[in-house]
Amino acid sequence: MPAVLRELEERYGLVPADGLQLLSASSLLRRPFDPGWPVVLVPASQDAPAALAVPAAPTVPAAPAVPGSEKTDRIAVTFGREARVGGPASLLQHLYPADHPVRGIGGGSDTSVGALTDDALAAAAWLVPSLEGEQNAASPHGLPWLVARLRAPGGCPWDAEQTHQSLKKFVLEEAFEVYDALDGGSTPALAEELGDLLLQVVLHAHYAAEDGVFDLADVYRAVVTKIVRRHPHVFGDVRADDSAAVIRNWERVKADERAGAAANGSGETSSQEASHEMPAAFAGLSRSLPALHYAQEMQERAASLGYDWPDVEGVIDKLEEEAVELLNARDEAERREEFGDLLLVIVNLGRKLGLDAEAALRQASAKFARRFRTVERLAAEDGTQISMLGFEALDDLWERAKRSEHIHEGDA
């Protein structure tokens, strides 16, 4: 090992004090490392000097194997890189460009990341130079660097002008695009949309850092601390044998947090929430959420505190009651109020049935659009224009579209 360190200093000017990541090839899969710093890979038999020793990675109980699942054959990889199936060379080839140089140490020949093999990595010592700037795209530190670069003098004039307020709408837009991409499951499109949403998180953390209030490390700490606190059945001695118990524990912890915050005057509620007399049970619930999602979250919080219908039949009865009140409304203001009450009960019905009202309505809207597209096609095949047809003719086309859809579903 001293010979390796000497060669690194003499040939490349690298010394431990300047920052080196020293790992064995096999430990690449188990320990976090950043391509933005030089990585020195040594055969597992060589011990690292104390100054460069890397702490052992945290151990996490393995998830139960799923019979028939490809995941059962995967090698354990550092959290956040679990999709990499294969050995150390495969992981490096995912994080670095194929033509990125790899320097042989101790007389070995230089090569490139794309030409590496697991056997070659395990048999000799290597230096993988750092990726600089925008090249370090697969690192957790790459995106914060990029945002800082865009905001720095000589960066992007548009980015330099942005503020928390000017980017508010993009947070919602990117969240909705992620929501849409989730319908396709785990796809490259979802990865792209998650990246766009993550960019918004990093941007706002950077603006706060410029204001001297907090930075991205505080964002990490806040969410990790909160999630650990709200999972006492994982990180403490609380027992939860099913998801219903988990949810009860979660809401109980959140209620304790809100009560504690209210007691010391540092509650979660914003000035806007306070001005609208937001109850403590709904503290932190964003009014910018889509209306259906907002209503369902409100009702779930109320139900977690015991305010809930004992059965679905009670909600059905309430639905009928609200429908009658809507029909009997005397003016527009009363109709609007009663219609809102009816919607709220419908959302509650979905919650009692275990359904997400927002997702259900989106699915129904997509189905309506799909069938209406078929109606347009059928009308065109008949040589007619939709705008010239009456309701009965349109309804007949609609029924034809439904039958056509059922036939295709049967074929599938």
Summary of the structure (lengths in Angstrom):
residues: 412
radius of gyration: 29.0
end to end distance: 63.2
largest distance: 91.5
contacts: 1014
relative contact order: 0.04
helix: 60%
strand: 5%
